[in-house]
Amino acid sequence: MTMNKNTVLAWATYIMIFVGITLIALGAFRYDDVAGWGFAAVGIGFFANAWVFNALKGRV
């Protein structure tokens, strides 16, 4: 399996989705105070970046 630019972007997208889900889960289940909102907001930001990486596949 060769690692071309589309494969690298696909792996980056999967990793960012996993980290985003983890951060949202931390915000929802681990932290009950204001820090939970911060974790959830950063998790949503990871989803937005993963969406951009997915849109870039085949164009870069």
C-alpha positions as CSV (number, residue, x, y, z in Angstrom):
1,M,0.0,0.0,0.0
2,T,1.5,3.3,-1.1
3,M,0.9,6.4,0.9
4,N,-0.1,9.0,-1.6
5,K,-1.7,12.4,-0.7
6,N,-5.3,11.0,-0.7
7,T,-4.4,8.2,1.6
8,V,-2.7,10.6,4.0
9,L,-5.7,12.9,4.0
10,A,-8.0,9.9,4.6
11,W,-6.0,8.8,7.6
12,A,-5.8,12.3,9.0
13,T,-9.6,12.5,8.6
14,Y,-10.2,9.3,10.5
15,I,-7.8,10.3,13.3
16,M,-9.4,13.7,13.6
17,I,-12.9,12.2,13.8
18,F,-11.7,9.8,16.5
19,V,-10.1,12.6,18.5
20,G,-13.3,14.8,18.1
21,I,-15.5,12.0,19.4
22,T,-13.2,11.5,22.3
23,L,-13.1,15.1,23.2
24,I,-16.9,15.4,23.0
25,A,-17.3,12.3,25.1
26,L,-14.9,13.8,27.7
27,G,-16.9,17.0,27.8
28,A,-20.2,15.2,28.1
29,F,-19.3,12.4,30.6
30,R,-16.1,13.4,32.5
31,Y,-16.4,17.1,33.2
32,D,-19.6,18.5,34.6
33,D,-18.6,22.1,34.9
34,V,-17.6,24.8,32.4
35,A,-14.6,22.8,31.2
36,G,-17.0,20.3,29.6
37,W,-18.3,23.0,27.2
38,G,-14.7,23.7,26.2
39,F,-13.9,20.1,25.5
40,A,-17.1,19.8,23.4
41,A,-16.3,23.0,21.5
42,V,-12.8,21.8,20.6
43,G,-14.3,18.4,19.6
44,I,-16.7,20.1,17.2
45,G,-13.7,22.0,15.8
46,F,-11.9,18.7,15.1
47,F,-15.0,17.6,13.2
48,A,-14.9,20.8,11.1
49,N,-11.2,20.2,10.3
50,A,-11.9,16.6,9.4
51,W,-14.6,17.8,7.0
52,V,-12.2,20.2,5.3
53,F,-9.6,17.4,5.0
54,N,-12.2,15.1,3.5
55,A,-13.2,17.8,1.0
56,L,-9.5,18.3,0.0
57,K,-9.1,14.6,-1.1
58,G,-8.5,14.5,-4.8
59,R,-8.1,18.3,-5.1
60,V,-4.6,18.9,-3.7
